[in-house]
Amino acid sequence: MSEEIGDICALCKHFKMKAHPQHAAVGIGRCHGYDDDPFTKLKNPFIPWSKKKCARFKQDYAGTAKRIAWVEKQRAERNNDAVQPEAKEFDGKRHQAASSITKQS
C-alpha cells in the first residue's frame, strides 16, 4: 500500500497529516492519529488511545525555518528554470526588433 509523498508524517511514518496538507508539503506540522472522528480507529494500535499525537513526533522549531527556506529556494529555482526559456526567447525577439529598427533609420 503506497501513499503519496507528504501524505504520511515524515518523522514517524505512521499517521497521515490530513488536517494540514500545506504543512505536510514542507515537512512541518502535527501528525494525527485520529481523523477528527472519535470512532475512527488509531492507525497504529501499539500507541495508547489516550495519545492523539504520534509518540515519535517532536516539533522542531529550530529546524523549521531552515526547511521552509530550503523548500522555497528549491521551488524558486524550479520555477525559474521553467520560465527561463520563454524569457530568453522574448529577449531575443525584442533584441531583433530593436536591431531592425536601428538598421531602418
Stockholm file with secondary structure:
# STOCKHOLM 1.0

chainA/1-105         MSEEIGDICALCKHFKMKAHPQHAAVGIGRCHGYDDDPFTKLKNPFIPWSKKKCARFKQDYAGTAKRIAWVEKQRAERNNDAVQPEAKEFDGKRHQAASSITKQS
#=GR chainA/1-105 SS CCCCTTTBCTTTSSSBCCSCHHHHHHTCSCCBSSCSCTTSCCSSTTSCTTCCBCTTCCCCHHHHHHHHHHHHHHHHHHHHHHHHHHHHHHHHHHHHHHHHHHHHC
#=GC SS_cons         CCCCTTTBCTTTSSSBCCSCHHHHHHTCSCCBSSCSCTTSCCSSTTSCTTCCBCTTCCCCHHHHHHHHHHHHHHHHHHHHHHHHHHHHHHHHHHHHHHHHHHHHC
//
